């Protein structure tokens, strides 16, 4: 059965303290791994798509990497405005069906 | 309006009420989705529509009834809901259903009393 596990469940950082979020997955034939950011009371906002092991993508202070079993979202020198829940999802199956993890709640304090 | 919009943003209903959630996408996409997001649980896919045709029903109870009159609009009709149906209901759209990124609306926060 396809499964996505994110860790940690919650993470508290000081401003400027770099860290990484983990997304481990089990899927029969990965057809894309997605990272989204979700602010309270809002819908998920698309960040990255990764398709193959070794692929990396960057956007401002965020960098996403992918191996055959997991993905990392690296946050460099975070700011308070990076506080949000970060969701990981994998695409599986014939149609565009996304399997989501439970998310990591990130809080960045000044 | 841009992106994906949802109305209402908040809804409180009794277990015997009938209500509808509305989603509209302004991105020119052909596929639309309903997801349920309960507290501390992963997003759960409910329904997928591609070119107005339902292509996925993820074992959703019949008290949830989707309708997709065209590629830009998606509805979720609700009747005789249970308190455990209280959640954030998210709509998403994508260009197609193969390799395309899904873009989400802001969601409707539903409370069933």
Contacts between the chains, C-beta under 8 A, distances in Angstrom:
chain1	res1	chain2	res2	distance
A	4	B	42	7.3
A	31	B	99	7.1
A	32	B	99	6.9
A	34	B	101	7.2
A	34	B	102	7.9
A	36	B	104	7.6
A	41	B	106	7.7
A	41	B	107	7.7
A	41	B	109	7.4
A	42	B	106	5.4
A	42	B	107	7.1
A	43	B	4	7.4
A	43	B	6	7.9
A	43	B	90	5.4
A	43	B	92	7.8
A	43	B	104	3.6
A	43	B	105	5.2
A	43	B	106	4.8
A	43	B	107	5.0
A	44	B	43	7.6
A	44	B	90	7.4
A	44	B	104	4.7
A	45	B	104	7.4
A	46	B	101	5.6
A	46	B	102	7.6
A	46	B	103	6.2
A	46	B	104	7.9
A	49	B	101	6.1
A	87	B	43	7.2
A	89	B	43	7.6
A	95	B	48	5.9
A	95	B	50	7.5
A	95	B	55	5.5
A	95	B	56	5.8
A	95	B	97	4.7
A	95	B	98	7.9
A	96	B	31	6.5
A	96	B	33	7.9
A	96	B	48	7.1
A	96	B	94	5.8
A	96	B	96	7.5
A	96	B	97	4.3
A	96	B	98	6.6
A	96	B	99	7.7
A	96	B	100	6.4
A	96	B	102	6.7
A	97	B	45	5.9
A	97	B	48	7.2
A	97	B	56	6.6
A	98	B	43	7.6
A	98	B	45	6.7
A	98	B	102	6.5
A	99	B	42	7.8
A	100	B	42	4.2
A	100	B	43	4.2
A	100	B	44	8.0
A	101	B	42	5.9
A	102	B	40	6.8
A	102	B	41	6.6
A	102	B	42	4.9
A	103	B	42	7.5
